[in-house]
């Protein structure tokens, strides 16, 4: 038979596990964007965001490292880039991708320096 202190301990453990599970479920994952670089651009890539009619998942850079996407990362989101050059894929982590925003958090562009060191 369980004692009163055992029930309190068990209840606390159940609540802690439930809280941890919900915290992990609500954590946001980075948005993913595939960036194709046919010209092997070197320098700072600049991708305009929230562009109507552009793809939300796939961007092809021009010779100046410019591109457009309809992706609009929310204020609490980051972006991870899958860079494609000559059929090879390179993952660029969200901490190396900079999202330029207006004062109210609206994304205006995504920037990343190539080649990534």
BELUR-V323478 format. One record per pair of residues at least 24 apart in sequence whose ideal C-beta (glycine too) atoms are under 8 Angstrom apart, sorted by the first residue. I is the first residue (numbers start at 1). J is the second residue. Records with the same first field share a line. If there is no record, write none. Layout:
I = J / J
//
This chain:
28 = 74 / 76 / 77 / 78
30 = 77 / 78 / 79 / 80 / 94
31 = 71 / 73 / 77 / 78 / 79 / 80
32 = 57 / 79 / 80 / 81 / 82
33 = 57 / 58 / 59 / 69 / 71 / 79 / 80 / 81 / 82 / 110
34 = 58 / 59 / 81 / 82 / 84
35 = 59 / 60 / 61 / 67 / 81 / 82 / 83 / 84
36 = 60 / 61 / 84 / 85
37 = 61 / 83 / 84 / 85 / 114
38 = 85
39 = 63
40 = 85
41 = 65 / 114
42 = 114 / 115
43 = 113 / 114
44 = 111 / 112 / 113 / 114
45 = 110 / 111 / 112 / 113 / 114
46 = 109 / 110 / 111
47 = 109 / 110 / 111
48 = 108 / 109
49 = 73 / 99 / 107 / 108 / 109 / 110
50 = 106 / 107 / 108
65 = 114
69 = 110
71 = 110
72 = 106 / 107
73 = 99 / 107 / 110
74 = 105
75 = 101 / 105 / 106
79 = 110
81 = 110 / 112
83 = 114 / 116
90 = 116
92 = 116
//
